[in-house]
């Protein structure tokens, strides 16, 4: 909590002043004490209150003064607020290993389905862009709020040879730079600033970088631009046949893999490069997620927006403190009047 007018907290000094006046008043009363012959007579003249009822009104009054003093200082609290202007670049691995059938029916189909559901869940929220990468990376759909266009683009994904994770990160940075002037494009000098920009990159891959720029170098470029990169390692370590149909296979660069009905090639044994994916996330302030099946992938994607589409905003809470202080002081006065009301003597 911070204060817009911290000097107003000096008004809290009135509280020890009240205690000093109360102490001085009670001392004067002791000096003016009067001797009486009957204690019973005195007790019958006093209001019938217990010890705690005598302390409640002053305690409420002091607490109310504290709240009013804090409210006068204009306190501000940091609260989470949804940011609909955020930008998400979803970078999807379309290398040949995404045809592995360790995830039913194969990884590429499960990834497309999870990505489509994720995009649909963000309808009306942040802008989303699509980047695909195999031997090279390309911007499939620039950041947009057109959910239907994004889902339609996913339907046309095809696999190819090699994996260029680093290039996918750089391509995503350039896509963000096109719409966000606070982010410098690759090759330009990064601009300074504090905190993270309102854009993030999500890299979904099932393997390791085999071509192009080192992903760790690309992560450093993202960090310099205050762009967080969240990484997802998808698939299992269990060898499984790699099967893709014609609609998922571009037919280039796979030698004898192609043919009518797609391809069915041996068993996939590639391991996910988790150390590198974790380092990418750590370098940029993102996080790494492991997904071994379609449900875990969906859960990982669903959990991500809360990390970068919710920002913390300062909200003035002076009114709440003032209202609370007023209620406590009113309660103190009401209880004091009620407990000190004249009592009708019993007949």
C-alpha positions, 0 to 999 in steps of 0.5 A: 500500500502506498499513500498519495498524501503521506504527510496527512498521517501526522493527524494520527498524533491526535490519538496520543493527545487524546490519551494525554487529555484523558489522563490529565482529566482523570488526575484532576478528578482524583484530586476533587474526590468527595468522601461519601458515607455509603458506597451502596448509594454511589453504586445505585446512582451509577449506570449498570455497566460491566468493565468491557462495556465501558471500554468498547466505545472509546476503542471504537472511537480511536479505531475510527480516528485511525481509519479517518487519518489513513483515509486522509493520506489517500491510500492506494492499493495494487489490485489485479486488473484484466488487460484486454489490450495484451498481445499473445504470439502463439508459436507452434512447432510443425516439425515432422516429429509432431506426427508422433502418435504418442498423443492421440491421434497425433501431436499436431492434431492435438496441438491444433485442437488445444490451440483452437480452444485456447483462442476461442476462450480468449474471444474479445480479449487480447490480440493473438498472432500465430507463428509456425516453425519447422526448418524456418519460422514464419508469421502465419497470422499477425496479431488480431482479435479475429478469432475465426481467422485464427482458427481457420489458419490452424486448420491448414497447418502442415509439418516439415523437417527440422526445428527452428525454435530460436527463429520462432522467438525472433519472428514473434518479436518482430510481429509484436514490434509491428503493432507495439512501438515500445518493442524494438524489432530484431536488429534494432537497439532495444528500448529501455523501460521498467517491467514487462510490455503488454505482450508475450510469446508462447512457444509450443514444441516437442523437440529441440532446436536443430536449425537457425539461431540458438534459442538462448540467444533469441531469449536474451533478445526478448528479455532486452525488449521486456517480452516474456516467453512462456514455453511448453514441452509437448509429448511423451518420451515413449517411442511411437509411430509417426503418422500424418495424413495428406492434409498435415503433410506438405510433401517437401523435404521428407524423401520417401516419407510422402505418398498417397495417404500421407506417411507412416515412418518408424517410431519417434524417439526425439527428446524434448530439450527441457533445460533450454526451454526452462532457460528461455522462460527463466531468462525472459521472466516467463515459465515452463510447462510440461504437457504429456497429453492433450488434457495437460496441454489444454490446462497449460494453455488455459493457465497462461493468460493469467500470467500476462493478461492481468496487470496490477493497477493502483486504486485509490481506497481513501473512500473505503477508509473514510467510510469505515472510520465514520461507521466506527465513530458513529457506533462508538457514540451510539453505544455510549449514549445507549449504555449511559441513558437514564435508567428508571429506578425499580419500584 
